[in-house]
């Protein structure tokens, strides 16, 4: 419900939102079963009371089972992830060792190649270039 409130000078008005009261219009219709009843407290020996308690007890039991199942599922997932993490870490360790071995082989091969290459003497180069000019 919207009411207008006059400004102090009385010249300007602006809307003010006021929440609708219980059962006041503007909202969704609430089914009778969900409306709060202002009647006297229920008799604990009545059939209605027993039915409500039974429904509530079943709902609570269902909620607790669902919560317990969710906790078990989470724990199972945690254990799966821990196992996967251990496998991956072992694989990293193995691949790191393999990389180290391959690096060592590469460096050894590169060193052997460097030892086998004979430097070109500058004497042969100048002699050949002198002969090429003639």
Protein Blocks (a to p, Z undefined) as FASTA:
>chain_A
ZZddddfkomaccdddddddehiahiacddfklpccfbdcddfkbmklmmmmmmmmmmmm
mmmmmmmmmmmmmmmmmmmmmmmmmmmmmmmmmmmmmmmmmmmmmmmmmmmmmmmpccdd
fklmmmmmmmmmZZ
